[in-house]
Amino acid sequence: MQLTKPSLSLRQIFNMNVGFLGIQYSFGLQQTAINPIFLYLGAPEEMLPILNIAGPITGLVVQPIIGAMSDKTWSPRWGRRKPYFLIGALIGSICLFMFPSSPVLWFAVGLLWILDVGNNMAMEPYRAFVGDKLPEKQFSLGYQMQSLFVGAGILLANGSIVLFQYLFGNESVEVAGSIPTWLYYSFYIGGILSITTILWSVLKTP
C-alpha cells in the first residue's frame, strides 16, 4: 500500500527551507571572498583559477556520493537527510570561522577544500529534503521557497562584502597590510548563519 504524505503548512515549508540561507551564504563567500585571502597570503593572481579548482572537483565527487548514501540512511530520531546536512553545515561553519586567521597559503587552500566538501555534503541531501517531505501537489511551493532562500543567501553574502568594505574604508589587501576587517565580519556572519539556519530546519522539521 502506498502511503500518502500529509500536506504541510506554509510555515512548515518555510522552516524546512531556512537552512538554504546559511548554505548559500557560505557558497557566496566561497565564490567572492576567498581570493582576497589567497592574495594576502602571497598567491600570484594567475594561480587563482587553479587554487579555486576545489569547487568543481568536490561538487562533482561529493554530491553524488553523499546523495546516494543519504538515500540509504535512516535514523528513527534524525530521519534520512538531517545527519548529512547538519554535519556538512558544522564543517562549513568551522572553516568559515578559521579562514580569516589562515597563517599561510597552503592552510587557506586546504580550508577551501574542506569548506567545499562541507557545503556540498549539506547541499545535496538538503535538495532532496523537499521531495522527501512534501506531497507532489506541494512540490512547486516547496521548490519556490527553496529558491527564495538560495537567492537570499547569495544576495546577503555579496551584500555583506560591499557593506563592510564601505563601512571600513574599502581597504584592500594591498593597502591594509593584513587581512581586511570586512573579511573577518563577512566570514564570521557566514559561520554563524551556516550552522544556526540548518539547526533551525533540523529542530523545526519532524
N, C-alpha and C positions, 0 to 999 in steps of 0.2 A: 504494500500500500504506500502510495506517495504522500509524504507529509506536506501540508501547505504552510508556508512561512507566514507568520502574522504580519499585518501591516504595522508600520511604525509611525509615530507622530513626527511632525516637523522638528520638534525639539530633540527627539531621539536621533533623527538623521543628522541634525546639527552636531550633537555631541559625538557621534561616532566618526565624524569627519574633521573635528577640530585639530587632530594631530597633524594633518597635512600642512597646517600653517607653520609649525615648527620645522618639519622636514624640508619644506620648500624654502624656508628662510635659510636653513643650513646649505641647501643646494645653491641658493643665490649668492651667499658669501663665498662658497667654493668657486663659483664662476667669475666673481668680480673682485674679491678682496684678497685672494691668496697671492697673486702676482706681486703686489707691493711688498709683501713679506719676503718673497723669494728675492726681489731686487735688493732689499735692505741687507739680506744675508749674503749678497755677493754674486747672485746668479746673473750671467750675461743675458741681455734681452733676447738674443737669438736662441737661447736654451729654453725659454719659457714654454714653447709648444711641447717639447719633449718632457719637461718636468710636469706638465699638466696631463700627460697621457694616462694617468691613473683613472680619470673619469670614464673614458670609453672602454678601457680594458676591464675594470672591475664591474661596470654595468653589464658588459657582455657575458662575464663569467658568473658573477654573484647572483644576479637577478633570477636566471632560470634555475640555478641550483637551489636557492632559498625558496623559490616558488614551488618547486617540486617537493622539497622537504616539508614545507608548511601544508601542502595538500594531504600529506600522510601523517600529520601530527594531530593528536587530540589529548587534551587535558580536561578532566571534569571541572577544574576551577578556572583555567585560563582559556579554554577553547582551542581553536585551531591556529589562529593567526597572531593572537596577542603576544605570545612569548617572543616571536621574531621581531615585531616592530618595537616592542619595549626594549629588548636587548640592543637592537640597532640604534634606537634613539639615545640610549645610555652611552654607547660607544661614541656616537656623534657628538654628544654634549661634552664628554671628557676631552675629545680632540679640539673642539672649539674653544674651550677654556684654556687649553695648553698652547694653542697656535701663536698668540701674540708674544709668548715668552720663549719661543724657539731660539736656542742659543746658536745653532749652526744650520747651514742649508740642508744637509742630509737629514737632520732631525725634522725639519719642516716638510721635506718631501715624504718622509716616512709617515708623518701625521696625515698628510693629504691622502695617501693610500688607505690608511686605517679609517679616516673620516669617510671616504667614499664607500668603503666596504660597509660601514655602519649605516650610511644613508640608503644604500641600495638594499641592505638587509631589512630596513624598515619599510622601504617603499613598495617592494613587490607584494609581500603579504597584505599590506595595507590596501593596495588597489583591489585585491580580491575580497576584502572585508565587506564591501558593499554588496557584491554578488552573493556572499555567504548569508548575509543578514536580511536582505530585503526580498520581498516577493517581486516577481517580474514586472508587475504593474507600477512599482515604485523605483525601478532601475533608473529611469530618466531623472527623477528628482534627486536620487542618491548621487549620481554622477555629476549632476549640475552643482550640488553642494560641494562635492569633492573638488571640482574645477574652481569654485569660488575661493576655497581655502588655498589651493595651489597658486592661483594668481595673486592672492593677498600676501602669501609668504614671499614670493619673488619680489613683489612691489615693495614690501616693507624692508626687505634686505637691501635692495638698491636705494630706497629712500633713506634708510638709516645712514648709509655711507655718505650720501650727498649732504644730509643734515649735519652729521658730525664733522664732516670736512668744513662746512660753512661755520659751524659754531666754534671750531678750534683753529680757525685761521687758514683753512685749506692747506695745511702743512703737508709737504711731500716727504717721501723717504729720504730724498737727497738733502732737503733743507733741514729736516728735523735732526738728523744725525743719530736717530734711534727710531724704533717703530712708532709711528704717529699715534697720538692719543685716540683719534677717531677709530682706529683699527681695534684697539682694546675694547671700546664700548660696543662696537658692532658685533664682535665675536662673543663677548660676554652675554649680550642680549640674546644672540643666537643660541648659546649654550643653555640658557635658561628656558627659552621657548621650545627648544628641541625636546627636552625631557618633560616639561610641565604640560605641554599640549597633548603629548602622547599619553601621559598619565591621566589626563582629563578623559580622553577617549576610552582608555582601558578601564578606569574606575566607573565611568558613567554608562558603559555599554555592557549589558549582561552577555 
